[in-house]
Amino acid sequence: MICHRLDSAWGLFQVQGEYGAESDWRWRIAHCQRTPTNELVLQMTNVAPWGEEARAVRMVWSRDGWIVRRQVMGLPTYGNCGGGTRRIVACSNA
């Protein structure tokens, strides 16, 4: 999938690509920095042909390199960037 930068989007940058038999689905990746905490956020969103958006992945890093919060397909997971133990918690996506 080839992604193109979305110049008018919020955050540090956003890119989007199309996929599917008719290239009618879209995958968007956004990267931003929160203030005043300086956390970095990487969010990936799946966009259906009819325009509905569903967050697929959201990762939040603090300055020390630890993942503060991460959600994959709506389920929160916890761990660190160094490949340490990760724990999946089945709870609501509130």
ABEGO torsion letter per residue (X at the ends): XBBBBBAABBEABBBBBBBEAAGABBBBBBBBBBOAAGBBBBBBBBBBAAGBBBBABBBBBBAAGBBABBBBGGBBBBEBAAGBBBBBBBBBBX
